[in-house]
Amino acid sequence: MDELKRLRGLMKEETFKGHGFTNKMRENILNEIHSKPSSNAFSFNKKPIFAPLMSFLFVAACLSLFVYFGGTQLGLFDGNNASAPFYQYEAKDRPESLGAEFKFLTKAPFEVEKVTTETGEDPLGKKEIVTLLGKEKQTIKLTFQSIEADTNLTLSQDEVKVGQSKGSYFESEGPAKVSHLIWIEGDDIKYEMEYMPGGSDVTLSKKDMIKMAESFR
């Protein structure tokens, strides 16, 4: 501003004499120098963007939290798998042929439509097999077996705990994933549980299978 005042003081009519300036040139230069700066010379029509941006981020954060906690409560988020809904399976549904020494599940991932039983035998001895079927051909195959307390079983798959019992879990690849869990209760009861989704789109994670095994009563 001081330099501009000093320039205005110097720019008089006499300054231009003898320097080849035309009248029009002198008038334009003097008008520019002596004119007052407009208060809007460097003003811009600024639109407030900070407040709307913060409002958008706040709403997005709230929606994310709502979706996450809602999904967690509904069992939609569990690592990379969706947890299956579980139905209560009543004690009265336990097959009468199953030996009294065995426990039986009280939670199933589908409504059971049909139950079949059979017996078999392998190198460890006699075993009882119970198969539960759902309306979409979902299948749970349960194997119950009494074994010798000193039987040396190698659980070579993914080792897990079912309550305090040692077990192992493995699953097949592909969309129709088959999940398989084995565990030994005490030293002499061996359980096996296999789940096949059939025509449904519900597959079971390791956590789901353990949850079902821990429902045995």
Secondary structure as GFF3:
##gff-version 3
##sequence-region A 1 217
A	DSSP	alpha_helix	2	10	.	.	.	ID=ss1
A	DSSP	three_ten_helix	13	16	.	.	.	ID=ss2
A	DSSP	alpha_helix	23	34	.	.	.	ID=ss3
A	DSSP	alpha_helix	50	73	.	.	.	ID=ss4
A	DSSP	beta_strand	87	88	.	.	.	ID=ss5
A	DSSP	three_ten_helix	91	93	.	.	.	ID=ss6
A	DSSP	beta_strand	107	108	.	.	.	ID=ss7
A	DSSP	beta_strand	112	122	.	.	.	ID=ss8
A	DSSP	beta_strand	125	134	.	.	.	ID=ss9
A	DSSP	beta_strand	139	146	.	.	.	ID=ss10
A	DSSP	beta_strand	158	162	.	.	.	ID=ss11
A	DSSP	beta_strand	165	171	.	.	.	ID=ss12
A	DSSP	beta_strand	179	185	.	.	.	ID=ss13
A	DSSP	beta_strand	189	196	.	.	.	ID=ss14
A	DSSP	alpha_helix	206	213	.	.	.	ID=ss15
###
